[in-house]
Amino acid sequence: MSDHKHEHGEACGCGHDHDHDHEHEEFVLTLTDEEGNDVEMVLVETFDVAEKVYALLLERNNPEADGIILRLEEENEEMVLYNIEDEDEWRQVEAAYNELVSGQDEV
């Protein structure tokens, strides 16, 4: 999926409390897949690993499909999503995500 810029959302640094309920408000992004198709994705969660922020996205119209995790970085006061291409970084992010999920299962 390609990089995508957005101005407002989880971990955007705007000072808005994104943890409260906006009547089940979804933050939807449109990404482009490898075949050039637009896919609507919902930002489900953000989490930190080694002082970097990552976002879990699920397909809006197919929530049972595998999600994707992208790195969030701030550029010129906008949040930008990047693919994780480094294998070591991916292993760290995957381990942190699995720990996060297992912790939620215990609650």
Helices and strands as residue ranges (DSSP letters): E 4-6, E 28-32, E 38-49, E 52-59, E 68-75, E 78-82, H 87-106
